[in-house]
Amino acid sequence: MAIAAGISDRHLRGAEGLADKPLHLAQRVRITMNAVWASSRAGQLLASCLVNLLTRQVGLVSEIEILIPPVTTVIRLANGDFTDGPLEQSLVRIAAWAVNDRVKVYASRAPAMDADITITVGDSASAGKGITLFAAGNGWKAWVGAPEHAPKGIAPDKSNPLGPFLAAALVAGEVFKRGRGLVRGRFLTANGYSLWTGQQSTGWDDLQDGPALTGGQLKPLHIIGAGAVGNGLAYILAYAELADAYAAIIDDDAYDTTSLNRCLLAGHGDVGDPKVEAIETSLKKHDVGIYGFEGTISRYLTAPRTGLRSDLARQASDLAFDLVVSCVDRGGSRQDIQGLAPSSLFGGSTLRLVARSDFYPDRPGAACLSCFNPPEQDGEKLRALEKKLRELSEAQRSVLLREQGIDPAAIEAYLASPKCGTLGEAALLDLATRSPGEFSVGFVSLGAAILLASKLFRQVLFGSPTDGGDVTVLNFLNGGLQNSFLGADDHCHWGCQERRRRISVPCDVCA
Ligand SMILES: [Zn+2]
């Protein structure tokens, strides 16, 4: 039931901090990289992620010129395809796969157009006309800003995708901010980040790097939600080179055209297909263990789960969940995930231009995933929609429903004789609870996935405490990265404080 709307639908919507009308449509972007960066894994991760992000900014970006020396591709593409051909051709292929060439990407030996924005990756190049931005990412570190402030002599010698992906997300954000126009916030001038420490700096050398991810043993996990943040997390897992990564990913939704602006493992050929499918296809090609389940959490608990690895299958059948990651965006789904009561729970989310990741500790006074995420009043919405439809003529209903991609016959049957569990009721509920299509954009979703993966790897892979806070927020409007703690909601639907009190009080036998 895809709504007929374009790839640019969500990122051209209004959002706090952005101008009402786009300032620069159809920006022309040039990406340059020297031979050392272009032939390195870090450089290729950054450039491919950047092209993946920028081609999805349909409307704001019209063409991307790739100006790099001829080097061999050493990484797989996001969809898992591999070619050891020239990197520039691999980058060109991303636009064809992702958005059916809606943004033109081409390789060039010499500057062939007047670029509005030139992005120089890793090493500063001579500034041409227009704006020049510098981006570098290596290990757990990223830096984005003006070339005159750029750190010099960074060696792209790490295989970790986190730093390169963060640099790509930040600089794609700068292109976006210039296109949409800012009314609040600022452009980045000298913004360095360490995802290992949560530190920010104008320099590079004082930012602390963390350990390599390669060969790390992450325990198997459940990922709930295969939307933009779930795509981003899978994108990172694809390149993390962990020793034996295995994830079950659960989602009942399908891609529509508007998903393409932010779901970074999905291409235009995946529209109409279940969201878990593109993720499964890509991760399998990247040699990462993955099991996709198309359905809701409650269906997952009772379904046969054929093909799921036995350790995760046991967690589901015993209702004893260990490591769970929430990438969902509805209160009701968050309630369901908290209800699984996993031993470790992490989450990633976005709100307009703010990316956020959460760790939900089982500590008295700390917020759980249910806190501040009340379930939607779906029943009320359903009854309101039913009332509205009954006030229309059958012909008016037919027009309205067809516009929404819904078959009027099922709805008419339901209105004539309302019964629970019918197709008509399901279609009506789907329409009533459909999200109104809020602002969203790829680099923010990837930002949330990067913060989420950093938190997950730091704690689960390296046992590093979250001394900075359980909540990490990156605001793309101004580049601010902040850590904090979140106290429990007095009106928590799940009653986390009450539950923790009960657990922490010893019973007569224990005492
Ligand atoms: Zn709670």
Boltz pocket constraint, residues with backbone or C-beta under 6 A from the ligand:
constraints:
  - pocket:
      binder: B
      contacts: [[A, 366], [A, 367], [A, 368], [A, 369], [A, 370], [A, 371], [A, 488], [A, 489], [A, 492], [A, 493], [A, 494], [A, 495], [A, 496], [A, 497]]
      max_distance: 6.0
